[in-house]
Amino acid sequence: MTEHILQMRGITKTFPGVRALDGVNLEVQRGEVHAICGENGAGKSTLMKILSGVYPQGSYDGEIAFEGETAAFRDIKDSEQSGIVIIHQELALSPFLSVAENIFLGNERAKAGVIDWNETNLKASRLLKRVGLRINPVTRAQDIGVGAQQLVEIAKALSKDVKLLILDEPTAALNDEDSAHLLSLVSGLKDEGITSIIISHKLNEIRAIADSVTIIRDGRTIETLSLHDGSVTEDRIIRGMVGRDLTNRYPERTPSIGEEVLRVEDWTVHHPQEHSRVIVDSANLSVRAGEIVGIAGLMGAGRTELAMSIFGRSYGSAISGRLYKDGKEITARSVSEAINHGIAYATEDRKRYGLNLIEDIKRNVSGAALGKLSSFGWVDGRKETVVANDYRRSMNIKAPSVSAVTGKLSGGNQQKVVLSKWMFSDPDVLILDEPTRGIDVGAKYEIYTIINRLAAQGKAIIVISSELPELLGICDRIYTLAEGVITAEVPIAEATPEYLMQHMTKEKD
């Protein structure tokens, strides 16, 4: 009989007006990689917060057994002392502290009450080497990339003698190379006897690394599947997640493309601090009414920088080039000017730049176009509520009311609020930067449907995405970007992953 390191039975968690978990059961075998899948809002992260003590005993119903003994965690420190460590999707490193200081924060190497920096840095170096990261431990956390920060979080977990490592969307913000390295590391930890629970929307990664997967839907356990024999397909997992077959991951669309709406000519952008460094080099692109144009590029290619510089020069310095809207040259030297010209930009980082997470849905939806709701400098609160409710219904935002705090929504519903905000501003050009990052397949389909609906209304849409299948599935035309240079423009009928990758990795002449 296989030994279970973890058993969670009948876990029920209720928030005001919402039952997040309803009798969830989870069993994890010692030494395995166990995946948890489900749509945004299914309850995955809530379940892990209960396990790690973020939601303490008494705030939920049900039982937890860890290593054969009943567990009653009062806080995170309590669960960590038992060997359970969680790495949240939003990394918790302090940017101004060194890597070594972050690794041992709250777990300092001290003698007689004084931190032993030699021991701290030496042990940090060993841990960094263990996770395959070759950096100086005195480097500040803000000076390393997101992929390296994820590895520092794992090193921090290893410093606490972890037995069960929980990773919540660990590769959501990573490029392919960093993702592959992190997943390889998790497999290596399994060989060391460390059990892992991984929450991810990337089903190809789950099938590659996990031994079993538990599917949660609407706060309930649906099933647990073994992945050992390779018979469980991505479609099989999706069916469990959404409760139906998703025969086509991209909704059908018949394009109706009109006149050119936006054209960018000889657009050059320099780094905001290093003014001699060129980030976008003489870019030319255009988008027409009713058209969905994709921008493909590797991380660091300049995709986001290009989009932000077009959107009111919100990134960069010494920007040169010309913008044309409906055939006439325009200037958009600020975000408000860009909005007035009918240009909108939905950021890739919705939590930091796209939303006010401590505000309600209503105020987030109205935020980009308050002038449409105000007279004599006062916002009409009744109109604001009516508008927000209209978008809550039309966008299928799952929330008890428009007074719900946006930060409490799932990632997919937060993204719908971002889109609602820009739709309310009624732009002619909508730039969507990684519109489905961190979103499950069911919610992705809804976002694609919304994008298609906007295109059918005659909006000109630019989509930036790290997922080539996504661009191939929804776009009419794709530009490739490499080292700040547009290297190719290809109609969708001629686009293949191989062709796009060839031009995404093309070096400057």
Disulfide bonds with the S-S distance in Angstrom:
none
